[in-house]
């Protein structure tokens, strides 16, 4: 999954937060919902402008960030 086909960051939209193309829905909202145990179907019900490709893109985006970032505790 090439997340770049579904996710972008524009300083004019949501202060540059990574959002799904054509929406003001931050990728972090989908990831937070998945982390809280919601199913993709539940997320898609809450955000009808998204589809399953957006969910996959969010996961791919998070995976790439995890490879690139080190979080110290």
N, CA, C, O and CB atoms as a CASP TS submission, in Angstrom:
PFRMAT TS
TARGET T0000
AUTHOR 0000-0000-0000
METHOD Language model
MODEL 1
PARENT N/A
ATOM      1  N   UNK     1       0.861  -1.183   0.000  1.00  0.00           N
ATOM      2  CA  UNK     1       0.000   0.000   0.000  1.00  0.00           C
ATOM      3  C   UNK     1       0.899   1.235   0.000  1.00  0.00           C
ATOM      4  O   UNK     1       1.731   1.411   0.890  1.00  0.00           O
ATOM      5  CB  UNK     1      -0.975   0.004   1.239  1.00  0.00           C
ATOM      6  N   UNK     2       0.722   2.077  -1.000  1.00  0.00           N
ATOM      7  CA  UNK     2       1.444   3.351  -1.044  1.00  0.00           C
ATOM      8  C   UNK     2       0.561   4.415  -0.404  1.00  0.00           C
ATOM      9  O   UNK     2      -0.344   4.953  -1.042  1.00  0.00           O
ATOM     10  CB  UNK     2       1.828   3.745  -2.519  1.00  0.00           C
ATOM     11  N   UNK     3       0.832   4.710   0.851  1.00  0.00           N
ATOM     12  CA  UNK     3      -0.010   5.645   1.602  1.00  0.00           C
ATOM     13  C   UNK     3      -0.016   7.036   0.983  1.00  0.00           C
ATOM     14  O   UNK     3      -0.951   7.805   1.209  1.00  0.00           O
ATOM     15  CB  UNK     3       0.461   5.730   3.042  1.00  0.00           C
ATOM     16  N   UNK     4       1.015   7.374   0.202  1.00  0.00           N
ATOM     17  CA  UNK     4       1.108   8.713  -0.398  1.00  0.00           C
ATOM     18  C   UNK     4      -0.026   8.987  -1.383  1.00  0.00           C
ATOM     19  O   UNK     4      -0.306  10.143  -1.700  1.00  0.00           O
ATOM     20  CB  UNK     4       2.446   8.877  -1.106  1.00  0.00           C
ATOM     21  N   UNK     5      -0.675   7.938  -1.866  1.00  0.00           N
ATOM     22  CA  UNK     5      -1.827   8.114  -2.753  1.00  0.00           C
ATOM     23  C   UNK     5      -3.072   8.553  -1.993  1.00  0.00           C
ATOM     24  O   UNK     5      -4.054   8.964  -2.611  1.00  0.00           O
ATOM     25  CB  UNK     5      -2.113   6.822  -3.500  1.00  0.00           C
ATOM     26  N   UNK     6      -3.052   8.474  -0.667  1.00  0.00           N
ATOM     27  CA  UNK     6      -4.239   8.752   0.139  1.00  0.00           C
ATOM     28  C   UNK     6      -4.041   9.816   1.211  1.00  0.00           C
ATOM     29  O   UNK     6      -5.016  10.343   1.747  1.00  0.00           O
ATOM     30  CB  UNK     6      -4.693   7.500   0.786  1.00  0.00           C
ATOM     31  N   UNK     7      -2.787  10.137   1.529  1.00  0.00           N
ATOM     32  CA  UNK     7      -2.493  11.014   2.664  1.00  0.00           C
ATOM     33  C   UNK     7      -1.590  12.157   2.214  1.00  0.00           C
ATOM     34  O   UNK     7      -0.651  11.964   1.441  1.00  0.00           O
ATOM     35  CB  UNK     7      -1.829  10.220   3.817  1.00  0.00           C
ATOM     36  N   UNK     8      -1.896  13.349   2.715  1.00  0.00           N
ATOM     37  CA  UNK     8      -1.034  14.494   2.425  1.00  0.00           C
ATOM     38  C   UNK     8      -1.062  15.456   3.600  1.00  0.00           C
ATOM     39  O   UNK     8      -1.880  15.343   4.514  1.00  0.00           O
ATOM     40  CB  UNK     8      -1.475  15.210   1.124  1.00  0.00           C
ATOM     41  N   UNK     9      -0.147  16.397   3.542  1.00  0.00           N
ATOM     42  CA  UNK     9      -0.062  17.430   4.561  1.00  0.00           C
ATOM     43  C   UNK     9      -0.005  18.772   3.854  1.00  0.00           C
ATOM     44  O   UNK     9       0.855  19.002   3.003  1.00  0.00           O
ATOM     45  CB  UNK     9       1.178  17.222   5.489  1.00  0.00           C
ATOM     46  N   UNK    10      -0.922  19.650   4.208  1.00  0.00           N
ATOM     47  CA  UNK    10      -0.994  20.978   3.598  1.00  0.00           C
ATOM     48  C   UNK    10      -1.110  21.997   4.726  1.00  0.00           C
ATOM     49  O   UNK    10      -2.039  21.914   5.529  1.00  0.00           O
ATOM     50  CB  UNK    10      -2.208  21.093   2.595  1.00  0.00           C
ATOM     51  N   UNK    11      -0.194  22.952   4.805  1.00  0.00           N
ATOM     52  CA  UNK    11      -0.248  23.930   5.893  1.00  0.00           C
ATOM     53  C   UNK    11      -1.567  24.702   5.962  1.00  0.00           C
ATOM     54  O   UNK    11      -1.906  25.267   7.002  1.00  0.00           O
ATOM     55  CB  UNK    11       0.885  24.902   5.746  1.00  0.00           C
ATOM     56  N   UNK    12      -2.306  24.725   4.854  1.00  0.00           N
ATOM     57  CA  UNK    12      -3.592  25.434   4.823  1.00  0.00           C
ATOM     58  C   UNK    12      -4.752  24.585   5.328  1.00  0.00           C
ATOM     59  O   UNK    12      -5.857  25.091   5.523  1.00  0.00           O
ATOM     60  CB  UNK    12      -3.889  25.898   3.416  1.00  0.00           C
ATOM     61  N   UNK    13      -4.501  23.286   5.541  1.00  0.00           N
ATOM     62  CA  UNK    13      -5.548  22.368   6.002  1.00  0.00           C
ATOM     63  C   UNK    13      -5.119  21.765   7.327  1.00  0.00           C
ATOM     64  O   UNK    13      -4.101  21.077   7.409  1.00  0.00           O
ATOM     65  CB  UNK    13      -5.827  21.248   4.950  1.00  0.00           C
ATOM     66  N   UNK    14      -5.895  22.026   8.353  1.00  0.00           N
ATOM     67  CA  UNK    14      -5.639  21.467   9.686  1.00  0.00           C
ATOM     68  C   UNK    14      -4.206  21.744  10.154  1.00  0.00           C
ATOM     69  O   UNK    14      -3.579  20.894  10.786  1.00  0.00           O
ATOM     70  CB  UNK    14      -5.900  19.955   9.682  1.00  0.00           C
ATOM     71  N   UNK    15      -3.699  22.932   9.842  1.00  0.00           N
ATOM     72  CA  UNK    15      -2.362  23.369  10.281  1.00  0.00           C
ATOM     73  C   UNK    15      -1.255  22.408   9.859  1.00  0.00           C
ATOM     74  O   UNK    15      -0.247  22.277  10.553  1.00  0.00           O
ATOM     75  CB  UNK    15      -2.340  23.525  11.790  1.00  0.00           C
ATOM     76  N   UNK    16      -1.439  21.735   8.719  1.00  0.00           N
ATOM     77  CA  UNK    16      -0.402  20.842   8.206  1.00  0.00           C
ATOM     78  C   UNK    16      -0.439  19.432   8.751  1.00  0.00           C
ATOM     79  O   UNK    16       0.450  18.630   8.465  1.00  0.00           O
ATOM     80  CB  UNK    16       0.912  21.416   8.491  1.00  0.00           C
ATOM     81  N   UNK    17      -1.453  19.123   9.530  1.00  0.00           N
ATOM     82  CA  UNK    17      -1.599  17.760  10.046  1.00  0.00           C
ATOM     83  C   UNK    17      -1.816  16.800   8.884  1.00  0.00           C
ATOM     84  O   UNK    17      -2.502  17.142   7.921  1.00  0.00           O
ATOM     85  CB  UNK    17      -2.776  17.669  11.057  1.00  0.00           C
ATOM     86  N   UNK    18      -1.251  15.622   8.958  1.00  0.00           N
ATOM     87  CA  UNK    18      -1.454  14.621   7.912  1.00  0.00           C
ATOM     88  C   UNK    18      -2.932  14.234   7.875  1.00  0.00           C
ATOM     89  O   UNK    18      -3.484  13.746   8.861  1.00  0.00           O
ATOM     90  CB  UNK    18      -0.557  13.365   8.154  1.00  0.00           C
ATOM     91  N   UNK    19      -3.562  14.461   6.715  1.00  0.00           N
ATOM     92  CA  UNK    19      -4.991  14.171   6.528  1.00  0.00           C
ATOM     93  C   UNK    19      -5.169  13.338   5.264  1.00  0.00           C
ATOM     94  O   UNK    19      -4.277  13.253   4.420  1.00  0.00           O
ATOM     95  CB  UNK    19      -5.830  15.488   6.442  1.00  0.00           C
ATOM     96  N   UNK    20      -6.330  12.737   5.160  1.00  0.00           N
ATOM     97  CA  UNK    20      -6.662  11.995   3.952  1.00  0.00           C
ATOM     98  C   UNK    20      -7.032  12.983   2.853  1.00  0.00           C
ATOM     99  O   UNK    20      -7.738  13.962   3.098  1.00  0.00           O
ATOM    100  CB  UNK    20      -7.822  10.990   4.210  1.00  0.00           C
ATOM    101  N   UNK    21      -6.549  12.720   1.641  1.00  0.00           N
ATOM    102  CA  UNK    21      -6.799  13.602   0.506  1.00  0.00           C
ATOM    103  C   UNK    21      -8.281  13.952   0.409  1.00  0.00           C
ATOM    104  O   UNK    21      -9.146  13.083   0.524  1.00  0.00           O
ATOM    105  CB  UNK    21      -6.320  12.948  -0.798  1.00  0.00           C
ATOM    106  N   UNK    22      -8.558  15.225   0.197  1.00  0.00           N
ATOM    107  CA  UNK    22      -9.920  15.680  -0.018  1.00  0.00           C
ATOM    108  C   UNK    22     -10.769  15.756   1.234  1.00  0.00           C
ATOM    109  O   UNK    22     -11.974  15.995   1.156  1.00  0.00           O
ATOM    110  CB  UNK    22     -10.575  14.798  -0.981  1.00  0.00           C
ATOM    111  N   UNK    23     -10.143  15.553   2.400  1.00  0.00           N
ATOM    112  CA  UNK    23     -10.890  15.618   3.658  1.00  0.00           C
ATOM    113  C   UNK    23     -10.118  16.470   4.654  1.00  0.00           C
ATOM    114  O   UNK    23      -8.982  16.874   4.407  1.00  0.00           O
ATOM    115  CB  UNK    23     -11.147  14.195   4.234  1.00  0.00           C
ATOM    116  N   UNK    24     -10.748  16.726   5.762  1.00  0.00           N
ATOM    117  CA  UNK    24     -10.082  17.354   6.895  1.00  0.00           C
ATOM    118  C   UNK    24      -9.963  16.337   8.042  1.00  0.00           C
ATOM    119  O   UNK    24      -9.865  16.709   9.212  1.00  0.00           O
ATOM    120  CB  UNK    24     -10.858  18.627   7.357  1.00  0.00           C
ATOM    121  N   UNK    25      -9.975  15.075   7.685  1.00  0.00           N
ATOM    122  CA  UNK    25      -9.890  13.994   8.672  1.00  0.00           C
ATOM    123  C   UNK    25      -8.419  13.629   8.868  1.00  0.00           C
ATOM    124  O   UNK    25      -7.779  13.124   7.946  1.00  0.00           O
ATOM    125  CB  UNK    25     -10.723  12.741   8.220  1.00  0.00           C
ATOM    126  N   UNK    26      -7.882  13.880  10.062  1.00  0.00           N
ATOM    127  CA  UNK    26      -6.483  13.522  10.323  1.00  0.00           C
ATOM    128  C   UNK    26      -6.281  12.007  10.362  1.00  0.00           C
ATOM    129  O   UNK    26      -7.141  11.261  10.830  1.00  0.00           O
ATOM    130  CB  UNK    26      -6.020  14.138  11.642  1.00  0.00           C
ATOM    131  N   UNK    27      -5.149  11.582   9.870  1.00  0.00           N
ATOM    132  CA  UNK    27      -4.789  10.165   9.913  1.00  0.00           C
ATOM    133  C   UNK    27      -4.768   9.685  11.361  1.00  0.00           C
ATOM    134  O   UNK    27      -5.128   8.542  11.642  1.00  0.00           O
ATOM    135  CB  UNK    27      -3.412   9.923   9.238  1.00  0.00           C
ATOM    136  N   UNK    28      -4.354  10.540  12.265  1.00  0.00           N
ATOM    137  CA  UNK    28      -4.270  10.153  13.684  1.00  0.00           C
ATOM    138  C   UNK    28      -5.628   9.747  14.249  1.00  0.00           C
ATOM    139  O   UNK    28      -5.691   8.936  15.173  1.00  0.00           O
ATOM    140  CB  UNK    28      -3.696  11.303  14.510  1.00  0.00           C
ATOM    141  N   UNK    29      -6.703  10.291  13.714  1.00  0.00           N
ATOM    142  CA  UNK    29      -8.048   9.915  14.197  1.00  0.00           C
ATOM    143  C   UNK    29      -8.312   8.443  13.902  1.00  0.00           C
ATOM    144  O   UNK    29      -8.812   7.715  14.759  1.00  0.00           O
ATOM    145  CB  UNK    29      -9.147  10.802  13.535  1.00  0.00           C
ATOM    146  N   UNK    30      -7.980   8.010  12.699  1.00  0.00           N
ATOM    147  CA  UNK    30      -8.176   6.602  12.345  1.00  0.00           C
ATOM    148  C   UNK    30      -7.265   5.719  13.190  1.00  0.00           C
ATOM    149  O   UNK    30      -7.702   4.690  13.705  1.00  0.00           O
ATOM    150  CB  UNK    30      -7.904   6.371  10.838  1.00  0.00           C
ATOM    151  N   UNK    31      -6.009   6.114  13.335  1.00  0.00           N
ATOM    152  CA  UNK    31      -5.075   5.309  14.133  1.00  0.00           C
ATOM    153  C   UNK    31      -5.492   5.240  15.596  1.00  0.00           C
ATOM    154  O   UNK    31      -5.396   4.181  16.216  1.00  0.00           O
ATOM    155  CB  UNK    31      -3.664   5.880  14.028  1.00  0.00           C
ATOM    156  N   UNK    32      -5.954   6.357  16.154  1.00  0.00           N
ATOM    157  CA  UNK    32      -6.432   6.357  17.541  1.00  0.00           C
ATOM    158  C   UNK    32      -7.626   5.423  17.705  1.00  0.00           C
ATOM    159  O   UNK    32      -7.719   4.684  18.684  1.00  0.00           O
ATOM    160  CB  UNK    32      -6.812   7.781  17.979  1.00  0.00           C
ATOM    161  N   UNK    33      -8.529   5.465  16.746  1.00  0.00           N
ATOM    162  CA  UNK    33      -9.701   4.590  16.818  1.00  0.00           C
ATOM    163  C   UNK    33      -9.311   3.118  16.712  1.00  0.00           C
ATOM    164  O   UNK    33      -9.848   2.280  17.436  1.00  0.00           O
ATOM    165  CB  UNK    33     -10.693   4.944  15.712  1.00  0.00           C
ATOM    166  N   UNK    34      -8.385   2.803  15.819  1.00  0.00           N
ATOM    167  CA  UNK    34      -7.913   1.420  15.727  1.00  0.00           C
ATOM    168  C   UNK    34      -7.247   0.993  17.032  1.00  0.00           C
ATOM    169  O   UNK    34      -7.464  -0.123  17.504  1.00  0.00           O
ATOM    170  CB  UNK    34      -6.931   1.261  14.551  1.00  0.00           C
ATOM    171  N   UNK    35      -6.439   1.875  17.612  1.00  0.00           N
ATOM    172  CA  UNK    35      -5.759   1.572  18.879  1.00  0.00           C
ATOM    173  C   UNK    35      -6.749   1.367  20.013  1.00  0.00           C
ATOM    174  O   UNK    35      -6.489   0.600  20.940  1.00  0.00           O
ATOM    175  CB  UNK    35      -4.788   2.690  19.241  1.00  0.00           C
ATOM    176  N   UNK    36      -7.885   2.053  19.939  1.00  0.00           N
ATOM    177  CA  UNK    36      -8.920   1.905  20.960  1.00  0.00           C
ATOM    178  C   UNK    36      -9.790   0.670  20.741  1.00  0.00           C
ATOM    179  O   UNK    36     -10.700   0.403  21.526  1.00  0.00           O
ATOM    180  CB  UNK    36      -9.792   3.138  20.988  1.00  0.00           C
ATOM    181  N   UNK    37      -9.511  -0.089  19.671  1.00  0.00           N
ATOM    182  CA  UNK    37     -10.217  -1.340  19.449  1.00  0.00           C
ATOM    183  C   UNK    37     -11.394  -1.270  18.496  1.00  0.00           C
ATOM    184  O   UNK    37     -12.099  -2.264  18.318  1.00  0.00           O
ATOM    185  CB  UNK    37     -10.685  -1.849  20.727  1.00  0.00           C
ATOM    186  N   UNK    38     -11.624  -0.114  17.876  1.00  0.00           N
ATOM    187  CA  UNK    38     -12.706  -0.041  16.908  1.00  0.00           C
ATOM    188  C   UNK    38     -12.324  -0.818  15.660  1.00  0.00           C
ATOM    189  O   UNK    38     -11.156  -0.854  15.273  1.00  0.00           O
ATOM    190  CB  UNK    38     -13.035   1.423  16.559  1.00  0.00           C
ATOM    191  N   UNK    39     -13.300  -1.429  15.042  1.00  0.00           N
ATOM    192  CA  UNK    39     -13.064  -2.159  13.803  1.00  0.00           C
ATOM    193  C   UNK    39     -13.063  -1.176  12.633  1.00  0.00           C
ATOM    194  O   UNK    39     -13.607  -0.077  12.745  1.00  0.00           O
ATOM    195  CB  UNK    39     -14.138  -3.265  13.596  1.00  0.00           C
ATOM    196  N   UNK    40     -12.462  -1.561  11.529  1.00  0.00           N
ATOM    197  CA  UNK    40     -12.527  -0.694  10.343  1.00  0.00           C
ATOM    198  C   UNK    40     -13.975  -0.339   9.963  1.00  0.00           C
ATOM    199  O   UNK    40     -14.256   0.793   9.571  1.00  0.00           O
ATOM    200  CB  UNK    40     -11.835  -1.379   9.158  1.00  0.00           C
ATOM    201  N   UNK    41     -14.879  -1.303  10.081  1.00  0.00           N
ATOM    202  CA  UNK    41     -16.289  -1.018   9.756  1.00  0.00           C
ATOM    203  C   UNK    41     -16.873   0.064  10.660  1.00  0.00           C
ATOM    204  O   UNK    41     -17.619   0.927  10.198  1.00  0.00           O
ATOM    205  CB  UNK    41     -17.129  -2.294   9.875  1.00  0.00           C
ATOM    206  N   UNK    42     -16.535   0.018  11.942  1.00  0.00           N
ATOM    207  CA  UNK    42     -17.031   1.044  12.870  1.00  0.00           C
ATOM    208  C   UNK    42     -16.459   2.421  12.514  1.00  0.00           C
ATOM    209  O   UNK    42     -17.164   3.428  12.580  1.00  0.00           O
ATOM    210  CB  UNK    42     -16.665   0.677  14.331  1.00  0.00           C
ATOM    211  N   UNK    43     -15.193   2.454  12.141  1.00  0.00           N
ATOM    212  CA  UNK    43     -14.573   3.721  11.763  1.00  0.00           C
ATOM    213  C   UNK    43     -15.225   4.267  10.489  1.00  0.00           C
ATOM    214  O   UNK    43     -15.504   5.462  10.392  1.00  0.00           O
ATOM    215  CB  UNK    43     -13.048   3.541  11.557  1.00  0.00           C
ATOM    216  N   UNK    44     -15.461   3.394   9.525  1.00  0.00           N
ATOM    217  CA  UNK    44     -16.074   3.824   8.273  1.00  0.00           C
ATOM    218  C   UNK    44     -17.506   4.312   8.479  1.00  0.00           C
ATOM    219  O   UNK    44     -17.975   5.181   7.745  1.00  0.00           O
ATOM    220  CB  UNK    44     -16.055   2.687   7.265  1.00  0.00           C
ATOM    221  N   UNK    45     -18.199   3.763   9.464  1.00  0.00           N
ATOM    222  CA  UNK    45     -19.540   4.270   9.793  1.00  0.00           C
ATOM    223  C   UNK    45     -19.453   5.687  10.355  1.00  0.00           C
ATOM    224  O   UNK    45     -20.296   6.533  10.055  1.00  0.00           O
ATOM    225  CB  UNK    45     -20.242   3.338  10.808  1.00  0.00           C
ATOM    226  N   UNK    46     -18.437   5.937  11.164  1.00  0.00           N
ATOM    227  CA  UNK    46     -18.271   7.260  11.764  1.00  0.00           C
ATOM    228  C   UNK    46     -17.777   8.295  10.753  1.00  0.00           C
ATOM    229  O   UNK    46     -18.071   9.484  10.881  1.00  0.00           O
ATOM    230  CB  UNK    46     -17.301   7.182  12.931  1.00  0.00           C
ATOM    231  N   UNK    47     -17.032   7.842   9.754  1.00  0.00           N
ATOM    232  CA  UNK    47     -16.440   8.740   8.766  1.00  0.00           C
ATOM    233  C   UNK    47     -16.788   8.227   7.362  1.00  0.00           C
ATOM    234  O   UNK    47     -15.952   7.607   6.703  1.00  0.00           O
ATOM    235  CB  UNK    47     -14.886   8.842   8.958  1.00  0.00           C
ATOM    236  N   UNK    48     -18.010   8.484   6.909  1.00  0.00           N
ATOM    237  CA  UNK    48     -18.469   7.917   5.633  1.00  0.00           C
ATOM    238  C   UNK    48     -17.706   8.399   4.404  1.00  0.00           C
ATOM    239  O   UNK    48     -17.834   7.800   3.336  1.00  0.00           O
ATOM    240  CB  UNK    48     -19.907   8.231   5.449  1.00  0.00           C
ATOM    241  N   UNK    49     -16.924   9.456   4.524  1.00  0.00           N
ATOM    242  CA  UNK    49     -16.142   9.908   3.369  1.00  0.00           C
ATOM    243  C   UNK    49     -14.879   9.068   3.182  1.00  0.00           C
ATOM    244  O   UNK    49     -14.178   9.221   2.181  1.00  0.00           O
ATOM    245  CB  UNK    49     -15.765  11.384   3.529  1.00  0.00           C
ATOM    246  N   UNK    50     -14.583   8.181   4.135  1.00  0.00           N
ATOM    247  CA  UNK    50     -13.422   7.294   4.029  1.00  0.00           C
ATOM    248  C   UNK    50     -13.846   5.931   3.498  1.00  0.00           C
ATOM    249  O   UNK    50     -15.023   5.573   3.527  1.00  0.00           O
ATOM    250  CB  UNK    50     -12.723   7.141   5.397  1.00  0.00           C
ATOM    251  N   UNK    51     -12.857   5.179   3.012  1.00  0.00           N
ATOM    252  CA  UNK    51     -13.108   3.799   2.595  1.00  0.00           C
ATOM    253  C   UNK    51     -11.968   2.914   3.112  1.00  0.00           C
ATOM    254  O   UNK    51     -11.046   3.397   3.769  1.00  0.00           O
ATOM    255  CB  UNK    51     -13.238   3.695   1.033  1.00  0.00           C
ATOM    256  N   UNK    52     -12.040   1.638   2.813  1.00  0.00           N
ATOM    257  CA  UNK    52     -11.056   0.685   3.354  1.00  0.00           C
ATOM    258  C   UNK    52      -9.622   1.030   2.934  1.00  0.00           C
ATOM    259  O   UNK    52      -8.676   0.755   3.671  1.00  0.00           O
ATOM    260  CB  UNK    52     -11.397  -0.735   2.894  1.00  0.00           C
ATOM    261  N   UNK    53      -9.466   1.620   1.774  1.00  0.00           N
ATOM    262  CA  UNK    53      -8.124   2.015   1.336  1.00  0.00           C
ATOM    263  C   UNK    53      -7.518   3.054   2.271  1.00  0.00           C
ATOM    264  O   UNK    53      -6.308   3.065   2.496  1.00  0.00           O
ATOM    265  CB  UNK    53      -8.169   2.564  -0.091  1.00  0.00           C
ATOM    266  N   UNK    54      -8.357   3.920   2.811  1.00  0.00           N
ATOM    267  CA  UNK    54      -7.873   4.927   3.753  1.00  0.00           C
ATOM    268  C   UNK    54      -7.371   4.268   5.041  1.00  0.00           C
ATOM    269  O   UNK    54      -6.365   4.692   5.611  1.00  0.00           O
ATOM    270  CB  UNK    54      -8.987   5.944   4.072  1.00  0.00           C
ATOM    271  N   UNK    55      -8.069   3.244   5.486  1.00  0.00           N
ATOM    272  CA  UNK    55      -7.652   2.529   6.703  1.00  0.00           C
ATOM    273  C   UNK    55      -6.279   1.880   6.465  1.00  0.00           C
ATOM    274  O   UNK    55      -5.376   1.996   7.294  1.00  0.00           O
ATOM    275  CB  UNK    55      -8.717   1.442   7.109  1.00  0.00           C
ATOM    276  N   UNK    56      -6.139   1.202   5.331  1.00  0.00           N
ATOM    277  CA  UNK    56      -4.854   0.574   5.002  1.00  0.00           C
ATOM    278  C   UNK    56      -3.750   1.606   4.868  1.00  0.00           C
ATOM    279  O   UNK    56      -2.625   1.377   5.312  1.00  0.00           O
ATOM    280  CB  UNK    56      -4.969  -0.230   3.712  1.00  0.00           C
ATOM    281  N   UNK    57      -4.065   2.742   4.259  1.00  0.00           N
ATOM    282  CA  UNK    57      -3.069   3.809   4.106  1.00  0.00           C
ATOM    283  C   UNK    57      -2.623   4.332   5.465  1.00  0.00           C
ATOM    284  O   UNK    57      -1.439   4.597   5.669  1.00  0.00           O
ATOM    285  CB  UNK    57      -3.638   4.961   3.257  1.00  0.00           C
ATOM    286  N   UNK    58      -3.555   4.482   6.389  1.00  0.00           N
ATOM    287  CA  UNK    58      -3.207   4.961   7.731  1.00  0.00           C
ATOM    288  C   UNK    58      -2.244   3.997   8.424  1.00  0.00           C
ATOM    289  O   UNK    58      -1.290   4.424   9.074  1.00  0.00           O
ATOM    290  CB  UNK    58      -4.478   5.143   8.584  1.00  0.00           C
ATOM    291  N   UNK    59      -2.495   2.715   8.283  1.00  0.00           N
ATOM    292  CA  UNK    59      -1.624   1.711   8.906  1.00  0.00           C
ATOM    293  C   UNK    59      -0.241   1.730   8.248  1.00  0.00           C
ATOM    294  O   UNK    59       0.775   1.645   8.937  1.00  0.00           O
ATOM    295  CB  UNK    59      -2.256   0.295   8.798  1.00  0.00           C
ATOM    296  N   UNK    60      -0.203   1.839   6.929  1.00  0.00           N
ATOM    297  CA  UNK    60       1.079   1.909   6.219  1.00  0.00           C
ATOM    298  C   UNK    60       1.860   3.157   6.610  1.00  0.00           C
ATOM    299  O   UNK    60       3.078   3.108   6.781  1.00  0.00           O
ATOM    300  CB  UNK    60       0.854   1.890   4.705  1.00  0.00           C
ATOM    301  N   UNK    61       1.157   4.265   6.749  1.00  0.00           N
ATOM    302  CA  UNK    61       1.768   5.525   7.167  1.00  0.00           C
ATOM    303  C   UNK    61       2.393   5.373   8.562  1.00  0.00           C
ATOM    304  O   UNK    61       3.528   5.789   8.791  1.00  0.00           O
ATOM    305  CB  UNK    61       0.716   6.668   7.163  1.00  0.00           C
ATOM    306  N   UNK    62       1.636   4.774   9.484  1.00  0.00           N
ATOM    307  CA  UNK    62       2.130   4.562  10.845  1.00  0.00           C
ATOM    308  C   UNK    62       3.332   3.621  10.854  1.00  0.00           C
ATOM    309  O   UNK    62       4.277   3.828  11.615  1.00  0.00           O
ATOM    310  CB  UNK    62       1.015   4.000  11.737  1.00  0.00           C
ATOM    311  N   UNK    63       3.301   2.601  10.020  1.00  0.00           N
ATOM    312  CA  UNK    63       4.425   1.662   9.955  1.00  0.00           C
ATOM    313  C   UNK    63       5.684   2.372   9.472  1.00  0.00           C
ATOM    314  O   UNK    63       6.772   2.143  10.000  1.00  0.00           O
ATOM    315  CB  UNK    63       4.091   0.476   9.025  1.00  0.00           C
ATOM    316  N   UNK    64       5.536   3.231   8.472  1.00  0.00           N
ATOM    317  CA  UNK    64       6.704   3.960   7.983  1.00  0.00           C
ATOM    318  C   UNK    64       7.238   4.910   9.050  1.00  0.00           C
ATOM    319  O   UNK    64       8.452   5.023   9.224  1.00  0.00           O
ATOM    320  CB  UNK    64       6.355   4.739   6.709  1.00  0.00           C
ATOM    321  N   UNK    65       6.359   5.583   9.753  1.00  0.00           N
ATOM    322  CA  UNK    65       6.799   6.461  10.838  1.00  0.00           C
ATOM    323  C   UNK    65       7.526   5.675  11.920  1.00  0.00           C
ATOM    324  O   UNK    65       8.524   6.143  12.466  1.00  0.00           O
ATOM    325  CB  UNK    65       5.605   7.203  11.442  1.00  0.00           C
ATOM    326  N   UNK    66       7.034   4.495  12.228  1.00  0.00           N
ATOM    327  CA  UNK    66       7.660   3.671  13.265  1.00  0.00           C
ATOM    328  C   UNK    66       9.073   3.254  12.855  1.00  0.00           C
ATOM    329  O   UNK    66       9.951   3.120  13.707  1.00  0.00           O
ATOM    330  CB  UNK    66       6.803   2.426  13.549  1.00  0.00           C
ATOM    331  N   UNK    67       9.291   3.051  11.576  1.00  0.00           N
ATOM    332  CA  UNK    67      10.636   2.698  11.104  1.00  0.00           C
ATOM    333  C   UNK    67      11.574   3.899  11.129  1.00  0.00           C
ATOM    334  O   UNK    67      12.786   3.741  11.275  1.00  0.00           O
ATOM    335  CB  UNK    67      10.568   2.125   9.689  1.00  0.00           C
ATOM    336  N   UNK    68      11.021   5.087  10.987  1.00  0.00           N
ATOM    337  CA  UNK    68      11.834   6.297  10.861  1.00  0.00           C
ATOM    338  C   UNK    68      12.050   7.041  12.180  1.00  0.00           C
ATOM    339  O   UNK    68      12.999   7.818  12.292  1.00  0.00           O
ATOM    340  CB  UNK    68      11.196   7.221   9.877  1.00  0.00           C
ATOM    341  N   UNK    69      11.216   6.829  13.149  1.00  0.00           N
ATOM    342  CA  UNK    69      11.245   7.587  14.382  1.00  0.00           C
ATOM    343  C   UNK    69      11.636   6.699  15.558  1.00  0.00           C
ATOM    344  O   UNK    69      11.280   5.521  15.600  1.00  0.00           O
ATOM    345  CB  UNK    69       9.892   8.236  14.634  1.00  0.00           C
ATOM    346  N   UNK    70      12.351   7.256  16.488  1.00  0.00           N
ATOM    347  CA  UNK    70      12.675   6.556  17.730  1.00  0.00           C
ATOM    348  C   UNK    70      12.005   7.326  18.857  1.00  0.00           C
ATOM    349  O   UNK    70      12.221   8.527  19.021  1.00  0.00           O
ATOM    350  CB  UNK    70      14.237   6.439  17.955  1.00  0.00           C
ATOM    351  N   UNK    71      11.200   6.626  19.620  1.00  0.00           N
ATOM    352  CA  UNK    71      10.526   7.262  20.753  1.00  0.00           C
ATOM    353  C   UNK    71      11.200   6.770  22.022  1.00  0.00           C
ATOM    354  O   UNK    71      11.213   5.572  22.302  1.00  0.00           O
ATOM    355  CB  UNK    71       8.985   6.945  20.768  1.00  0.00           C
ATOM    356  N   UNK    72      11.754   7.686  22.778  1.00  0.00           N
ATOM    357  CA  UNK    72      12.411   7.330  24.041  1.00  0.00           C
ATOM    358  C   UNK    72      11.443   7.479  25.190  1.00  0.00           C
ATOM    359  O   UNK    72      10.635   8.407  25.220  1.00  0.00           O
ATOM    360  CB  UNK    72      13.654   8.200  24.281  1.00  0.00           C
ATOM    361  N   UNK    73      11.526   6.567  26.131  1.00  0.00           N
ATOM    362  CA  UNK    73      10.660   6.647  27.305  1.00  0.00           C
ATOM    363  C   UNK    73      11.435   7.096  28.516  1.00  0.00           C
ATOM    364  O   UNK    73      10.867   7.221  29.601  1.00  0.00           O
ATOM    365  CB  UNK    73      10.001   5.309  27.580  1.00  0.00           C
TER
END
